[in-house]
Amino acid sequence: MPTTRGGVGLIAAVIAGAAVAIGLGVFGRVHDPQFFAINVAGFSSPTAVKSWMATLSVVLALFQLGSAMVMYRL
């Protein structure tokens, strides 16, 4: 009977993600911000950019779920 190593891969992915998150948090805490703004043409404010990007992320996630359902015929 073959042994599955799915649990080991999942644990490794979680540990790697946690290490990246902790590293970015430490980097952000240690370094001072440079105080520059990225101006995105066509948007009235940074909040508008964030809301449109969040909406786009949700739409792409729904598309990915829908295409997976079609691919696996669910």
PDB file of N, CA, C and O in Angstrom, chain B, residues numbered from 101:
ATOM      1  N   MET B 101       0.849  -1.170   0.000  1.00  0.00           N
ATOM      2  CA  MET B 101       0.000   0.000   0.000  1.00  0.00           C
ATOM      3  C   MET B 101       0.897   1.238   0.000  1.00  0.00           C
ATOM      4  O   MET B 101       1.745   1.379   0.881  1.00  0.00           O
ATOM      5  N   PRO B 102       0.723   2.149  -0.988  1.00  0.00           N
ATOM      6  CA  PRO B 102       1.577   3.340  -1.045  1.00  0.00           C
ATOM      7  C   PRO B 102       1.242   4.312   0.082  1.00  0.00           C
ATOM      8  O   PRO B 102       0.091   4.449   0.497  1.00  0.00           O
ATOM      9  N   THR B 103       2.262   4.964   0.550  1.00  0.00           N
ATOM     10  CA  THR B 103       2.050   5.966   1.599  1.00  0.00           C
ATOM     11  C   THR B 103       1.861   7.327   0.955  1.00  0.00           C
ATOM     12  O   THR B 103       2.507   7.655  -0.040  1.00  0.00           O
ATOM     13  N   THR B 104       0.977   8.103   1.530  1.00  0.00           N
ATOM     14  CA  THR B 104       0.738   9.447   1.008  1.00  0.00           C
ATOM     15  C   THR B 104       1.483  10.452   1.859  1.00  0.00           C
ATOM     16  O   THR B 104       1.560  10.317   3.080  1.00  0.00           O
ATOM     17  N   ARG B 105       2.029  11.458   1.205  1.00  0.00           N
ATOM     18  CA  ARG B 105       2.772  12.486   1.907  1.00  0.00           C
ATOM     19  C   ARG B 105       2.097  13.834   1.752  1.00  0.00           C
ATOM     20  O   ARG B 105       2.763  14.868   1.803  1.00  0.00           O
ATOM     21  N   GLY B 106       0.793  13.840   1.564  1.00  0.00           N
ATOM     22  CA  GLY B 106       0.055  15.088   1.403  1.00  0.00           C
ATOM     23  C   GLY B 106       0.115  15.961   2.633  1.00  0.00           C
ATOM     24  O   GLY B 106       0.174  17.186   2.526  1.00  0.00           O
ATOM     25  N   GLY B 107       0.102  15.346   3.802  1.00  0.00           N
ATOM     26  CA  GLY B 107       0.168  16.109   5.045  1.00  0.00           C
ATOM     27  C   GLY B 107       1.494  16.823   5.209  1.00  0.00           C
ATOM     28  O   GLY B 107       1.538  17.948   5.708  1.00  0.00           O
ATOM     29  N   VAL B 108       2.576  16.179   4.793  1.00  0.00           N
ATOM     30  CA  VAL B 108       3.901  16.788   4.901  1.00  0.00           C
ATOM     31  C   VAL B 108       3.997  17.999   3.982  1.00  0.00           C
ATOM     32  O   VAL B 108       4.548  19.029   4.371  1.00  0.00           O
ATOM     33  N   GLY B 109       3.475  17.889   2.790  1.00  0.00           N
ATOM     34  CA  GLY B 109       3.494  19.021   1.859  1.00  0.00           C
ATOM     35  C   GLY B 109       2.666  20.189   2.356  1.00  0.00           C
ATOM     36  O   GLY B 109       3.060  21.347   2.214  1.00  0.00           O
ATOM     37  N   LEU B 110       1.519  19.884   2.940  1.00  0.00           N
ATOM     38  CA  LEU B 110       0.666  20.931   3.486  1.00  0.00           C
ATOM     39  C   LEU B 110       1.349  21.644   4.643  1.00  0.00           C
ATOM     40  O   LEU B 110       1.322  22.872   4.722  1.00  0.00           O
ATOM     41  N   ILE B 111       1.955  20.889   5.528  1.00  0.00           N
ATOM     42  CA  ILE B 111       2.660  21.496   6.662  1.00  0.00           C
ATOM     43  C   ILE B 111       3.826  22.344   6.172  1.00  0.00           C
ATOM     44  O   ILE B 111       4.063  23.430   6.701  1.00  0.00           O
ATOM     45  N   ALA B 112       4.558  21.866   5.170  1.00  0.00           N
ATOM     46  CA  ALA B 112       5.676  22.635   4.625  1.00  0.00           C
ATOM     47  C   ALA B 112       5.192  23.942   4.003  1.00  0.00           C
ATOM     48  O   ALA B 112       5.834  24.979   4.164  1.00  0.00           O
ATOM     49  N   ALA B 113       4.069  23.900   3.297  1.00  0.00           N
ATOM     50  CA  ALA B 113       3.531  25.117   2.685  1.00  0.00           C
ATOM     51  C   ALA B 113       3.080  26.115   3.743  1.00  0.00           C
ATOM     52  O   ALA B 113       3.300  27.317   3.597  1.00  0.00           O
ATOM     53  N   VAL B 114       2.452  25.627   4.806  1.00  0.00           N
ATOM     54  CA  VAL B 114       2.006  26.515   5.888  1.00  0.00           C
ATOM     55  C   VAL B 114       3.203  27.137   6.594  1.00  0.00           C
ATOM     56  O   VAL B 114       3.185  28.328   6.905  1.00  0.00           O
ATOM     57  N   ILE B 115       4.238  26.350   6.851  1.00  0.00           N
ATOM     58  CA  ILE B 115       5.437  26.882   7.507  1.00  0.00           C
ATOM     59  C   ILE B 115       6.125  27.909   6.618  1.00  0.00           C
ATOM     60  O   ILE B 115       6.574  28.944   7.109  1.00  0.00           O
ATOM     61  N   ALA B 116       6.215  27.639   5.317  1.00  0.00           N
ATOM     62  CA  ALA B 116       6.836  28.601   4.405  1.00  0.00           C
ATOM     63  C   ALA B 116       6.030  29.897   4.347  1.00  0.00           C
ATOM     64  O   ALA B 116       6.610  30.983   4.357  1.00  0.00           O
ATOM     65  N   GLY B 117       4.718  29.797   4.286  1.00  0.00           N
ATOM     66  CA  GLY B 117       3.879  30.995   4.270  1.00  0.00           C
ATOM     67  C   GLY B 117       3.997  31.790   5.552  1.00  0.00           C
ATOM     68  O   GLY B 117       4.045  33.020   5.523  1.00  0.00           O
ATOM     69  N   ALA B 118       4.044  31.092   6.687  1.00  0.00           N
ATOM     70  CA  ALA B 118       4.199  31.781   7.972  1.00  0.00           C
ATOM     71  C   ALA B 118       5.552  32.472   8.057  1.00  0.00           C
ATOM     72  O   ALA B 118       5.648  33.580   8.584  1.00  0.00           O
ATOM     73  N   ALA B 119       6.601  31.829   7.545  1.00  0.00           N
ATOM     74  CA  ALA B 119       7.931  32.438   7.569  1.00  0.00           C
ATOM     75  C   ALA B 119       7.969  33.707   6.718  1.00  0.00           C
ATOM     76  O   ALA B 119       8.569  34.703   7.120  1.00  0.00           O
ATOM     77  N   VAL B 120       7.338  33.675   5.558  1.00  0.00           N
ATOM     78  CA  VAL B 120       7.290  34.869   4.706  1.00  0.00           C
ATOM     79  C   VAL B 120       6.505  35.977   5.391  1.00  0.00           C
ATOM     80  O   VAL B 120       6.928  37.133   5.376  1.00  0.00           O
ATOM     81  N   ALA B 121       5.367  35.642   5.993  1.00  0.00           N
ATOM     82  CA  ALA B 121       4.554  36.648   6.678  1.00  0.00           C
ATOM     83  C   ALA B 121       5.305  37.270   7.851  1.00  0.00           C
ATOM     84  O   ALA B 121       5.258  38.485   8.047  1.00  0.00           O
ATOM     85  N   ILE B 122       5.989  36.450   8.621  1.00  0.00           N
ATOM     86  CA  ILE B 122       6.764  36.976   9.753  1.00  0.00           C
ATOM     87  C   ILE B 122       7.916  37.833   9.257  1.00  0.00           C
ATOM     88  O   ILE B 122       8.191  38.893   9.820  1.00  0.00           O
ATOM     89  N   GLY B 123       8.590  37.382   8.210  1.00  0.00           N
ATOM     90  CA  GLY B 123       9.692  38.166   7.650  1.00  0.00           C
ATOM     91  C   GLY B 123       9.239  39.526   7.142  1.00  0.00           C
ATOM     92  O   GLY B 123       9.911  40.530   7.381  1.00  0.00           O
ATOM     93  N   LEU B 124       8.115  39.573   6.447  1.00  0.00           N
ATOM     94  CA  LEU B 124       7.598  40.854   5.965  1.00  0.00           C
ATOM     95  C   LEU B 124       7.165  41.751   7.116  1.00  0.00           C
ATOM     96  O   LEU B 124       7.350  42.967   7.062  1.00  0.00           O
ATOM     97  N   GLY B 125       6.594  41.159   8.149  1.00  0.00           N
ATOM     98  CA  GLY B 125       6.200  41.942   9.316  1.00  0.00           C
ATOM     99  C   GLY B 125       7.393  42.542  10.028  1.00  0.00           C
ATOM    100  O   GLY B 125       7.360  43.706  10.427  1.00  0.00           O
ATOM    101  N   VAL B 126       8.447  41.759  10.191  1.00  0.00           N
ATOM    102  CA  VAL B 126       9.666  42.272  10.829  1.00  0.00           C
ATOM    103  C   VAL B 126      10.294  43.358   9.964  1.00  0.00           C
ATOM    104  O   VAL B 126      10.728  44.387  10.482  1.00  0.00           O
ATOM    105  N   PHE B 127      10.346  43.141   8.666  1.00  0.00           N
ATOM    106  CA  PHE B 127      10.906  44.147   7.761  1.00  0.00           C
ATOM    107  C   PHE B 127      10.131  45.455   7.861  1.00  0.00           C
ATOM    108  O   PHE B 127      10.728  46.530   7.914  1.00  0.00           O
ATOM    109  N   GLY B 128       8.814  45.368   7.887  1.00  0.00           N
ATOM    110  CA  GLY B 128       7.989  46.569   7.992  1.00  0.00           C
ATOM    111  C   GLY B 128       8.147  47.272   9.321  1.00  0.00           C
ATOM    112  O   GLY B 128       8.061  48.499   9.385  1.00  0.00           O
ATOM    113  N   ARG B 129       8.374  46.524  10.378  1.00  0.00           N
ATOM    114  CA  ARG B 129       8.538  47.124  11.705  1.00  0.00           C
ATOM    115  C   ARG B 129       9.912  47.792  11.845  1.00  0.00           C
ATOM    116  O   ARG B 129      10.029  48.837  12.487  1.00  0.00           O
ATOM    117  N   VAL B 130      10.939  47.202  11.257  1.00  0.00           N
ATOM    118  CA  VAL B 130      12.308  47.698  11.433  1.00  0.00           C
ATOM    119  C   VAL B 130      12.602  48.898  10.540  1.00  0.00           C
ATOM    120  O   VAL B 130      13.298  49.819  10.968  1.00  0.00           O
ATOM    121  N   HIS B 131      12.098  48.911   9.326  1.00  0.00           N
ATOM    122  CA  HIS B 131      12.427  49.960   8.361  1.00  0.00           C
ATOM    123  C   HIS B 131      11.402  51.087   8.398  1.00  0.00           C
ATOM    124  O   HIS B 131      10.204  50.855   8.560  1.00  0.00           O
ATOM    125  N   ASP B 132      11.893  52.298   8.245  1.00  0.00           N
ATOM    126  CA  ASP B 132      11.027  53.472   8.173  1.00  0.00           C
ATOM    127  C   ASP B 132      10.456  53.601   6.767  1.00  0.00           C
ATOM    128  O   ASP B 132      11.144  53.289   5.796  1.00  0.00           O
ATOM    129  N   PRO B 133       9.206  54.056   6.639  1.00  0.00           N
ATOM    130  CA  PRO B 133       8.632  54.255   5.306  1.00  0.00           C
ATOM    131  C   PRO B 133       9.337  55.393   4.578  1.00  0.00           C
ATOM    132  O   PRO B 133       9.883  56.300   5.206  1.00  0.00           O
ATOM    133  N   GLN B 134       9.320  55.338   3.272  1.00  0.00           N
ATOM    134  CA  GLN B 134      10.002  56.346   2.455  1.00  0.00           C
ATOM    135  C   GLN B 134       9.101  57.516   2.090  1.00  0.00           C
ATOM    136  O   GLN B 134       9.582  58.491   1.513  1.00  0.00           O
ATOM    137  N   PHE B 135       7.823  57.454   2.401  1.00  0.00           N
ATOM    138  CA  PHE B 135       6.872  58.536   2.176  1.00  0.00           C
ATOM    139  C   PHE B 135       6.789  58.969   0.718  1.00  0.00           C
ATOM    140  O   PHE B 135       6.993  60.139   0.395  1.00  0.00           O
ATOM    141  N   PHE B 136       6.494  58.042  -0.136  1.00  0.00           N
ATOM    142  CA  PHE B 136       6.194  58.387  -1.515  1.00  0.00           C
ATOM    143  C   PHE B 136       4.890  57.698  -1.890  1.00  0.00           C
ATOM    144  O   PHE B 136       4.561  56.629  -1.376  1.00  0.00           O
ATOM    145  N   ALA B 137       4.172  58.318  -2.775  1.00  0.00           N
ATOM    146  CA  ALA B 137       2.881  57.784  -3.187  1.00  0.00           C
ATOM    147  C   ALA B 137       2.954  57.335  -4.638  1.00  0.00           C
ATOM    148  O   ALA B 137       3.614  57.959  -5.469  1.00  0.00           O
ATOM    149  N   ILE B 138       2.280  56.267  -4.915  1.00  0.00           N
ATOM    150  CA  ILE B 138       2.151  55.801  -6.288  1.00  0.00           C
ATOM    151  C   ILE B 138       0.817  56.311  -6.795  1.00  0.00           C
ATOM    152  O   ILE B 138      -0.235  55.934  -6.279  1.00  0.00           O
ATOM    153  N   ASN B 139       0.858  57.152  -7.789  1.00  0.00           N
ATOM    154  CA  ASN B 139      -0.352  57.751  -8.326  1.00  0.00           C
ATOM    155  C   ASN B 139      -0.854  56.888  -9.482  1.00  0.00           C
ATOM    156  O   ASN B 139      -0.158  56.710 -10.481  1.00  0.00           O
ATOM    157  N   VAL B 140      -2.039  56.367  -9.339  1.00  0.00           N
ATOM    158  CA  VAL B 140      -2.623  55.524 -10.373  1.00  0.00           C
ATOM    159  C   VAL B 140      -3.613  56.372 -11.159  1.00  0.00           C
ATOM    160  O   VAL B 140      -4.620  56.835 -10.624  1.00  0.00           O
ATOM    161  N   ALA B 141      -3.312  56.563 -12.424  1.00  0.00           N
ATOM    162  CA  ALA B 141      -4.151  57.418 -13.259  1.00  0.00           C
ATOM    163  C   ALA B 141      -5.539  56.812 -13.425  1.00  0.00           C
ATOM    164  O   ALA B 141      -5.688  55.601 -13.587  1.00  0.00           O
ATOM    165  N   GLY B 142      -6.547  57.670 -13.382  1.00  0.00           N
ATOM    166  CA  GLY B 142      -7.909  57.229 -13.600  1.00  0.00           C
ATOM    167  C   GLY B 142      -8.694  56.986 -12.328  1.00  0.00           C
ATOM    168  O   GLY B 142      -9.902  56.755 -12.386  1.00  0.00           O
ATOM    169  N   PHE B 143      -8.043  57.032 -11.191  1.00  0.00           N
ATOM    170  CA  PHE B 143      -8.723  56.820  -9.914  1.00  0.00           C
ATOM    171  C   PHE B 143      -8.657  58.098  -9.095  1.00  0.00           C
ATOM    172  O   PHE B 143      -7.671  58.833  -9.145  1.00  0.00           O
ATOM    173  N   SER B 144      -9.718  58.353  -8.341  1.00  0.00           N
ATOM    174  CA  SER B 144      -9.798  59.595  -7.579  1.00  0.00           C
ATOM    175  C   SER B 144      -9.018  59.546  -6.273  1.00  0.00           C
ATOM    176  O   SER B 144      -8.611  60.587  -5.758  1.00  0.00           O
ATOM    177  N   SER B 145      -8.806  58.353  -5.731  1.00  0.00           N
ATOM    178  CA  SER B 145      -8.111  58.243  -4.450  1.00  0.00           C
ATOM    179  C   SER B 145      -7.537  56.833  -4.303  1.00  0.00           C
ATOM    180  O   SER B 145      -7.914  55.929  -5.047  1.00  0.00           O
ATOM    181  N   PRO B 146      -6.633  56.648  -3.354  1.00  0.00           N
ATOM    182  CA  PRO B 146      -6.121  55.295  -3.108  1.00  0.00           C
ATOM    183  C   PRO B 146      -7.212  54.321  -2.652  1.00  0.00           C
ATOM    184  O   PRO B 146      -7.133  53.122  -2.920  1.00  0.00           O
ATOM    185  N   THR B 147      -8.224  54.842  -1.964  1.00  0.00           N
ATOM    186  CA  THR B 147      -9.328  53.981  -1.535  1.00  0.00           C
ATOM    187  C   THR B 147     -10.089  53.434  -2.736  1.00  0.00           C
ATOM    188  O   THR B 147     -10.516  52.279  -2.731  1.00  0.00           O
ATOM    189  N   ALA B 148     -10.259  54.256  -3.759  1.00  0.00           N
ATOM    190  CA  ALA B 148     -10.934  53.792  -4.972  1.00  0.00           C
ATOM    191  C   ALA B 148     -10.124  52.690  -5.654  1.00  0.00           C
ATOM    192  O   ALA B 148     -10.692  51.716  -6.150  1.00  0.00           O
ATOM    193  N   VAL B 149      -8.806  52.841  -5.678  1.00  0.00           N
ATOM    194  CA  VAL B 149      -7.947  51.814  -6.274  1.00  0.00           C
ATOM    195  C   VAL B 149      -8.095  50.501  -5.502  1.00  0.00           C
ATOM    196  O   VAL B 149      -8.235  49.434  -6.099  1.00  0.00           O
ATOM    197  N   LYS B 150      -8.063  50.590  -4.173  1.00  0.00           N
ATOM    198  CA  LYS B 150      -8.170  49.384  -3.353  1.00  0.00           C
ATOM    199  C   LYS B 150      -9.519  48.696  -3.540  1.00  0.00           C
ATOM    200  O   LYS B 150      -9.587  47.468  -3.584  1.00  0.00           O
ATOM    201  N   SER B 151     -10.588  49.475  -3.651  1.00  0.00           N
ATOM    202  CA  SER B 151     -11.903  48.859  -3.814  1.00  0.00           C
ATOM    203  C   SER B 151     -12.032  48.189  -5.177  1.00  0.00           C
ATOM    204  O   SER B 151     -12.611  47.107  -5.275  1.00  0.00           O
ATOM    205  N   TRP B 152     -11.507  48.809  -6.227  1.00  0.00           N
ATOM    206  CA  TRP B 152     -11.556  48.188  -7.544  1.00  0.00           C
ATOM    207  C   TRP B 152     -10.684  46.931  -7.601  1.00  0.00           C
ATOM    208  O   TRP B 152     -11.069  45.937  -8.215  1.00  0.00           O
ATOM    209  N   MET B 153      -9.524  46.974  -6.968  1.00  0.00           N
ATOM    210  CA  MET B 153      -8.652  45.795  -6.948  1.00  0.00           C
ATOM    211  C   MET B 153      -9.293  44.649  -6.158  1.00  0.00           C
ATOM    212  O   MET B 153      -9.167  43.485  -6.537  1.00  0.00           O
ATOM    213  N   ALA B 154      -9.975  44.979  -5.070  1.00  0.00           N
ATOM    214  CA  ALA B 154     -10.676  43.947  -4.298  1.00  0.00           C
ATOM    215  C   ALA B 154     -11.802  43.336  -5.122  1.00  0.00           C
ATOM    216  O   ALA B 154     -12.001  42.122  -5.110  1.00  0.00           O
ATOM    217  N   THR B 155     -12.537  44.184  -5.838  1.00  0.00           N
ATOM    218  CA  THR B 155     -13.611  43.690  -6.699  1.00  0.00           C
ATOM    219  C   THR B 155     -13.057  42.789  -7.793  1.00  0.00           C
ATOM    220  O   THR B 155     -13.625  41.734  -8.078  1.00  0.00           O
ATOM    221  N   LEU B 156     -11.953  43.198  -8.405  1.00  0.00           N
ATOM    222  CA  LEU B 156     -11.319  42.384  -9.440  1.00  0.00           C
ATOM    223  C   LEU B 156     -10.851  41.047  -8.872  1.00  0.00           C
ATOM    224  O   LEU B 156     -10.982  40.018  -9.534  1.00  0.00           O
ATOM    225  N   SER B 157     -10.314  41.050  -7.671  1.00  0.00           N
ATOM    226  CA  SER B 157      -9.867  39.805  -7.034  1.00  0.00           C
ATOM    227  C   SER B 157     -11.033  38.851  -6.811  1.00  0.00           C
ATOM    228  O   SER B 157     -10.905  37.650  -7.046  1.00  0.00           O
ATOM    229  N   VAL B 158     -12.156  39.373  -6.366  1.00  0.00           N
ATOM    230  CA  VAL B 158     -13.338  38.531  -6.143  1.00  0.00           C
ATOM    231  C   VAL B 158     -13.843  37.963  -7.466  1.00  0.00           C
ATOM    232  O   VAL B 158     -14.191  36.785  -7.542  1.00  0.00           O
ATOM    233  N   VAL B 159     -13.884  38.786  -8.499  1.00  0.00           N
ATOM    234  CA  VAL B 159     -14.343  38.317  -9.812  1.00  0.00           C
ATOM    235  C   VAL B 159     -13.425  37.222 -10.338  1.00  0.00           C
ATOM    236  O   VAL B 159     -13.903  36.212 -10.854  1.00  0.00           O
ATOM    237  N   LEU B 160     -12.111  37.408 -10.214  1.00  0.00           N
ATOM    238  CA  LEU B 160     -11.177  36.388 -10.689  1.00  0.00           C
ATOM    239  C   LEU B 160     -11.279  35.103  -9.870  1.00  0.00           C
ATOM    240  O   LEU B 160     -11.155  34.009 -10.421  1.00  0.00           O
ATOM    241  N   ALA B 161     -11.504  35.221  -8.565  1.00  0.00           N
ATOM    242  CA  ALA B 161     -11.678  34.030  -7.732  1.00  0.00           C
ATOM    243  C   ALA B 161     -12.936  33.267  -8.132  1.00  0.00           C
ATOM    244  O   ALA B 161     -12.920  32.038  -8.202  1.00  0.00           O
ATOM    245  N   LEU B 162     -14.020  33.984  -8.392  1.00  0.00           N
ATOM    246  CA  LEU B 162     -15.255  33.328  -8.832  1.00  0.00           C
ATOM    247  C   LEU B 162     -15.074  32.666 -10.191  1.00  0.00           C
ATOM    248  O   LEU B 162     -15.595  31.576 -10.428  1.00  0.00           O
ATOM    249  N   PHE B 163     -14.337  33.321 -11.084  1.00  0.00           N
ATOM    250  CA  PHE B 163     -14.054  32.720 -12.388  1.00  0.00           C
ATOM    251  C   PHE B 163     -13.235  31.442 -12.221  1.00  0.00           C
ATOM    252  O   PHE B 163     -13.489  30.445 -12.897  1.00  0.00           O
ATOM    253  N   GLN B 164     -12.257  31.472 -11.325  1.00  0.00           N
ATOM    254  CA  GLN B 164     -11.439  30.288 -11.100  1.00  0.00           C
ATOM    255  C   GLN B 164     -12.280  29.145 -10.543  1.00  0.00           C
ATOM    256  O   GLN B 164     -12.126  27.999 -10.966  1.00  0.00           O
ATOM    257  N   LEU B 165     -13.160  29.443  -9.606  1.00  0.00           N
ATOM    258  CA  LEU B 165     -14.042  28.405  -9.069  1.00  0.00           C
ATOM    259  C   LEU B 165     -14.977  27.860 -10.144  1.00  0.00           C
ATOM    260  O   LEU B 165     -15.186  26.651 -10.240  1.00  0.00           O
ATOM    261  N   GLY B 166     -15.534  28.755 -10.948  1.00  0.00           N
ATOM    262  CA  GLY B 166     -16.430  28.322 -12.017  1.00  0.00           C
ATOM    263  C   GLY B 166     -15.729  27.468 -13.051  1.00  0.00           C
ATOM    264  O   GLY B 166     -16.273  26.453 -13.485  1.00  0.00           O
ATOM    265  N   SER B 167     -14.531  27.860 -13.453  1.00  0.00           N
ATOM    266  CA  SER B 167     -13.805  27.070 -14.444  1.00  0.00           C
ATOM    267  C   SER B 167     -13.375  25.719 -13.873  1.00  0.00           C
ATOM    268  O   SER B 167     -13.325  24.729 -14.603  1.00  0.00           O
ATOM    269  N   ALA B 168     -13.067  25.669 -12.579  1.00  0.00           N
ATOM    270  CA  ALA B 168     -12.740  24.380 -11.956  1.00  0.00           C
ATOM    271  C   ALA B 168     -13.961  23.471 -11.935  1.00  0.00           C
ATOM    272  O   ALA B 168     -13.851  22.264 -12.153  1.00  0.00           O
ATOM    273  N   MET B 169     -15.129  24.057 -11.672  1.00  0.00           N
ATOM    274  CA  MET B 169     -16.352  23.251 -11.662  1.00  0.00           C
ATOM    275  C   MET B 169     -16.642  22.692 -13.048  1.00  0.00           C
ATOM    276  O   MET B 169     -17.084  21.550 -13.176  1.00  0.00           O
ATOM    277  N   VAL B 170     -16.396  23.486 -14.085  1.00  0.00           N
ATOM    278  CA  VAL B 170     -16.598  23.003 -15.449  1.00  0.00           C
ATOM    279  C   VAL B 170     -15.574  21.922 -15.776  1.00  0.00           C
ATOM    280  O   VAL B 170     -15.906  20.905 -16.384  1.00  0.00           O
ATOM    281  N   MET B 171     -14.328  22.149 -15.366  1.00  0.00           N
ATOM    282  CA  MET B 171     -13.264  21.205 -15.679  1.00  0.00           C
ATOM    283  C   MET B 171     -13.500  19.849 -15.009  1.00  0.00           C
ATOM    284  O   MET B 171     -13.258  18.804 -15.613  1.00  0.00           O
ATOM    285  N   TYR B 172     -13.967  19.870 -13.772  1.00  0.00           N
ATOM    286  CA  TYR B 172     -14.209  18.627 -13.049  1.00  0.00           C
ATOM    287  C   TYR B 172     -15.656  18.165 -13.133  1.00  0.00           C
ATOM    288  O   TYR B 172     -16.039  17.188 -12.490  1.00  0.00           O
ATOM    289  N   ARG B 173     -16.461  18.868 -13.925  1.00  0.00           N
ATOM    290  CA  ARG B 173     -17.867  18.525 -14.169  1.00  0.00           C
ATOM    291  C   ARG B 173     -18.652  18.365 -12.863  1.00  0.00           C
ATOM    292  O   ARG B 173     -19.332  17.361 -12.651  1.00  0.00           O
ATOM    293  N   LEU B 174     -18.544  19.365 -12.005  1.00  0.00           N
ATOM    294  CA  LEU B 174     -19.272  19.339 -10.726  1.00  0.00           C
ATOM    295  C   LEU B 174     -20.600  20.035 -10.857  1.00  0.00           C
ATOM    296  O   LEU B 174     -21.353  20.114  -9.886  1.00  0.00           O
TER     297      LEU B 174
END
